[in-house]
Amino acid sequence: MNALEFFAGIGLVRLALRNAGWAVVFANDIDPKKHQIYKANFGSHDFKLADIADIKASKLPSAELATASFPCIDLSLAGNRAGLSGHYSSVFWQFYRLLVEMKQRAPRYVLIENVTGLLTSHGGKDLKAILESLNAKGYFCDLLVVDAVNFVPQSRPRLFILGDREPDGNGFALLARHPARPEGVLRFMASFPKLKWHHFELPALPSRSKALAEVLEHFCPTDPIWWDKDKAQHLSDQMSPAHALRLKELSRLEQATFVTVYKRVRPSGCRAELRFDGVAGCLRTPRGGSSKQFVICAGHGTWRVRNMTAREYARLQGVPDAFKITVPYNQALWGFGDAVCVPAVSWIVRHCFR
């Protein structure tokens, strides 16, 4: 089974497809920096580094699946909410143009990934426009929200739009509740019953087997990767009293406990927010210091803090250590923070596209 991969980034959708038994026969992205990682791991013989607006449908090979992880900046709750007409997210329409121009060669299946904010962008009008366009091309669609936390110790819910041009008749009336179709998805579907729906039969979501400590790299206490006392104290000053107290309690234990930290801008100023549940927060692109994630190791009477490494970002996306990271630190964080959770995508592909 062959696939076309658009907005390919560093290639994690390709990795997920490969794990599910699919082969990518064409890939495209506009970012030369992300392409460096992609090329190091997959080569570039079937990769077109170009603006998707410059891609011609006549040059695309035939395939059974087309994937698109188009930019989320205009759709994210943390973004500008410009919507599907925004400068970045409007490139979806170039992906749709290619489906239309391929005519009867258009893939049977489509898989589109984006942030869950797409569900509410412009009151649901943006998602409705995407679904209507796919319906017009003959695709019957399903909506899933799958969180990476079912596969890896990272909280990362993402919306997936699945389309099938040859559905088996499992339509709207047969909609079954499933953890991958939470209330927000069911409400959206119920609001637009005239859309052409198709609901894929899904097994139960898996239970995550790995804890945060298992994906972290371990460094001796004297390694220069750990922050100095002044920098660590500055972070401590940005913690809420409750978080600072909880960290102090963990420091007294005779075992090492790992905690992840984000800096967030609040009305009261910059806050360091800690997670104590053994799960990392959602990985992001490093647009500033507040977008990077930090790791605290507490226990034996003290605590230390450091930046999360690029390899840890990779592992939290379900990427094996054999995957080559051949670019500088911030560039690697950008690539992984803007990518997909590999086992989550593999799970969808295995069970929905046969």
C-alpha positions in Angstrom: 0.0 0.0 0.0 1.5 3.3 -1.1 1.0 6.8 0.4 1.6 10.4 -0.4 2.9 12.5 2.5 2.3 16.3 2.5 3.6 18.8 5.1 6.1 16.0 5.8 8.3 17.8 8.3 11.0 15.6 9.6 9.2 12.4 8.5 7.4 11.0 11.6 4.2 10.3 9.6 6.4 8.4 7.2 7.9 6.5 10.1 4.4 5.7 11.4 3.3 4.5 8.0 6.3 2.3 7.6 5.6 0.7 11.0 2.1 0.0 9.8 3.3 -1.7 6.6 2.8 1.2 4.2 5.4 2.8 1.8 5.7 6.5 1.0 6.2 7.1 -2.7 6.1 10.9 -2.6 6.7 13.4 0.2 6.7 17.2 0.2 7.5 20.0 2.6 8.7 23.6 2.3 11.1 23.7 5.2 14.8 23.0 4.2 15.8 22.7 7.9 13.3 20.0 8.6 14.3 18.3 5.3 17.8 17.9 6.7 16.5 15.4 9.3 14.2 13.8 6.8 16.9 13.2 4.3 19.3 11.8 7.0 16.7 9.1 7.8 14.9 8.4 4.6 16.9 9.8 1.8 15.4 12.4 -0.6 14.8 10.4 -3.8 11.0 10.7 -3.4 11.0 14.0 -1.5 10.1 17.3 -3.2 11.3 20.3 -1.3 8.9 23.0 -2.4 5.9 25.1 -1.6 2.9 22.8 -2.0 1.3 25.5 -4.2 4.0 24.7 -6.8 3.3 21.0 -6.8 1.5 19.7 -9.9 -1.0 16.9 -9.6 0.1 15.4 -12.9 3.5 14.8 -11.4 2.2 12.8 -8.4 2.4 9.0 -8.4 -0.8 7.0 -7.7 -1.3 5.9 -4.2 -4.0 4.5 -1.8 -3.5 7.1 0.9 -2.7 10.8 1.2 -1.7 12.4 4.5 -1.5 16.0 5.5 -0.3 17.5 8.8 -0.8 21.1 7.7 0.3 24.0 9.9 -1.8 24.6 13.1 -0.7 28.1 14.0 -4.0 29.7 13.0 -6.1 27.0 14.6 -4.4 26.3 17.9 -5.9 27.7 21.1 -2.4 29.0 21.9 -2.1 30.6 18.5 -3.7 33.6 16.8 -7.0 31.8 15.9 -7.1 33.3 12.5 -8.7 30.1 11.3 -8.6 28.3 8.0 -8.2 31.5 6.1 -5.0 32.4 8.1 -1.7 32.8 6.4 -0.4 29.4 7.6 -3.4 27.0 8.0 -5.0 28.1 4.7 -2.4 25.9 2.9 -4.9 23.1 3.5 -6.7 24.3 0.3 -3.5 23.5 -1.7 -3.7 19.9 -0.4 -7.3 19.8 -1.4 -6.5 21.3 -4.9 -4.2 18.3 -5.5 -6.9 15.8 -4.6 -9.3 17.5 -7.0 -6.7 17.8 -9.8 -5.8 14.1 -9.5 -9.4 13.3 -10.5 -10.0 9.6 -10.5 -6.4 9.0 -9.4 -7.1 10.6 -6.0 -6.2 8.2 -3.2 -9.0 6.1 -1.7 -8.1 7.3 1.8 -7.0 10.6 3.3 -5.6 11.2 6.8 -5.4 14.8 8.1 -3.9 15.7 11.4 -4.1 18.9 13.4 -4.7 20.4 16.8 -8.0 19.8 18.6 -8.6 23.6 18.4 -9.8 22.9 14.8 -13.0 21.5 16.3 -14.0 25.0 17.6 -12.1 27.3 15.2 -14.6 29.9 14.1 -17.4 28.1 15.9 -16.8 24.9 14.0 -17.1 26.5 10.6 -13.5 25.8 9.6 -13.7 22.1 10.2 -17.1 22.0 8.5 -15.6 23.6 5.5 -12.8 20.9 5.4 -15.4 18.1 5.7 -17.7 19.6 3.0 -14.8 19.9 0.6 -13.8 16.3 1.2 -17.4 15.2 0.8 -17.5 17.0 -2.5 -14.6 15.0 -3.7 -16.4 11.7 -2.6 -14.8 11.1 0.8 -17.0 9.9 3.6 -15.3 11.2 6.8 -14.7 10.2 10.4 -13.3 12.3 13.3 -11.0 11.0 16.0 -9.1 12.6 18.9 -6.2 10.4 19.9 -3.9 11.4 22.7 -0.2 10.3 22.6 -0.5 9.5 26.3 -2.0 6.2 25.4 1.3 5.2 23.8 4.1 7.4 25.3 4.4 9.5 28.5 3.4 12.7 26.7 0.1 14.5 26.9 -0.7 15.3 23.2 -4.3 15.1 22.0 -4.6 15.5 18.3 -7.6 15.6 15.9 -7.5 13.3 13.0 -9.8 13.5 10.0 -10.2 10.2 8.1 -11.7 10.0 4.7 -12.7 6.9 2.6 -14.0 7.1 -1.0 -15.3 3.5 -0.8 -17.0 3.2 2.5 -18.7 -0.1 3.6 -21.9 1.6 4.7 -21.0 2.1 8.3 -22.7 5.5 8.4 -23.9 8.1 10.9 -26.8 6.0 12.3 -24.3 3.4 13.5 -22.1 5.8 15.4 -20.7 4.0 18.4 -19.1 5.7 21.4 -15.4 5.3 21.8 -12.7 7.0 23.8 -11.3 8.3 20.5 -14.6 10.1 19.9 -15.0 12.3 23.0 -18.0 14.4 23.7 -16.7 17.4 21.7 -16.4 15.2 18.6 -19.8 13.6 19.1 -21.4 17.1 19.5 -19.8 18.3 16.3 -21.0 15.3 14.4 -24.5 15.6 15.7 -24.5 19.3 14.8 -23.9 18.4 11.1 -25.9 15.2 10.3 -26.1 16.1 6.6 -22.3 15.7 6.1 -21.2 12.4 4.7 -20.0 10.5 7.7 -18.3 7.1 7.9 -17.3 5.7 11.2 -14.4 3.3 11.3 -14.6 0.3 13.6 -11.9 0.8 16.3 -10.5 -1.5 18.9 -9.9 -0.2 22.4 -7.1 2.3 22.8 -3.9 0.7 24.2 -2.6 1.2 27.7 0.8 3.0 27.9 3.5 0.7 29.2 6.4 3.2 29.5 6.8 5.7 32.3 8.5 9.1 32.0 11.7 7.9 33.7 12.1 5.2 31.1 12.4 7.7 28.2 14.7 10.2 30.0 18.5 10.3 29.5 20.4 10.0 32.7 23.2 12.3 33.7 25.5 12.3 36.7 24.9 15.1 39.2 28.0 16.9 38.2 27.2 16.9 34.5 27.2 20.5 33.1 23.8 19.9 31.6 22.3 20.7 35.0 21.5 24.3 35.6 23.6 26.3 38.1 22.2 27.3 41.5 21.2 30.8 40.5 19.3 29.7 37.4 17.6 26.9 39.4 16.6 29.4 42.1 15.1 31.7 39.6 12.9 28.8 38.4 12.0 28.0 42.0 10.9 31.6 42.5 8.5 31.2 39.6 6.7 28.2 41.1 3.4 28.5 42.9 3.6 27.8 46.7 1.8 24.5 46.2 4.2 23.3 43.5 7.3 24.5 45.5 6.0 22.6 48.6 5.3 19.4 46.5 8.8 19.6 45.0 10.3 20.0 48.5 8.5 16.9 49.7 9.8 14.9 46.7 13.4 16.1 47.5 13.2 14.4 50.9 12.6 11.0 49.5 15.3 8.4 49.3 14.6 7.8 45.6 14.8 9.8 42.4 11.6 11.3 41.1 11.3 13.0 37.7 9.1 16.0 37.1 8.6 18.0 33.9 8.3 21.8 33.9 6.9 24.5 31.6 7.2 28.2 32.0 3.9 29.9 31.2 3.0 33.6 31.0 0.2 34.4 33.3 -1.5 37.7 34.2 0.6 37.7 37.4 3.8 37.1 35.5 5.9 34.1 34.3 5.0 30.9 36.2 6.9 27.6 36.3 4.2 24.9 36.2 5.2 21.4 37.2 3.7 18.0 36.4 3.8 15.3 39.0 1.9 12.6 37.2 4.9 11.0 35.4 3.8 12.5 32.0 5.5 15.2 30.0 3.4 18.1 28.8 2.7 18.5 25.1 5.9 19.1 23.2 6.1 22.4 21.3 8.3 24.3 18.9 10.9 26.5 20.7 9.4 29.9 19.8 10.8 31.2 23.1 12.0 30.1 26.5 8.4 29.4 27.7 8.0 26.9 24.9 10.8 24.6 26.0 10.2 21.8 28.5 12.5 21.2 31.4 13.2 18.1 33.6 13.6 18.1 37.4 15.2 15.2 39.2 14.3 15.3 42.9 15.4 13.1 45.8 18.1 12.4 48.3 17.7 15.8 49.9 17.9 18.0 46.8 16.7 18.7 43.3 18.3 19.5 40.0 16.9 20.9 36.8 18.0 20.8 33.1 16.6 21.3 29.6 15.0 18.3 28.0 17.3 16.9 25.4 16.5 16.4 21.7 16.7 12.6 22.1 14.1 12.8 24.8 11.8 14.9 22.6 12.2 12.1 20.0 11.4 9.3 22.5 8.3 11.2 23.7 7.1 11.1 20.1 7.6 7.4 20.0 10.8 7.6 17.8 13.4 4.9 18.2 17.0 5.8 19.1 18.1 4.6 15.7 16.5 7.7 14.2 19.3 10.2 13.3 19.3 13.7 14.8 21.7 15.5 12.6 20.9 19.2 13.3 21.5 21.7 16.1 19.5 21.5 19.4 16.9 24.1 18.7 16.4 23.0 15.2 15.8 19.4 16.4 13.3 20.6 19.1 11.5 22.5 16.3 11.2 19.4 14.2 10.0 17.1 16.9 7.7 19.7 18.6 6.0 20.2 15.2 5.5 16.5 14.5 3.2 13.6 15.3 3.3 10.8 17.8 4.5 7.9 15.7 2.7 5.0 17.5 -0.6 7.0 17.6 -0.6 7.4 13.8 0.5 3.8 13.3 -2.5 2.7 15.4 -5.0 4.7 13.3 -3.5 3.5 10.0 -3.4 -0.2 11.0 -7.0 -0.3 12.2 -8.7 2.0 9.7 -7.0 1.7 6.3 -6.9 -1.8 5.2 
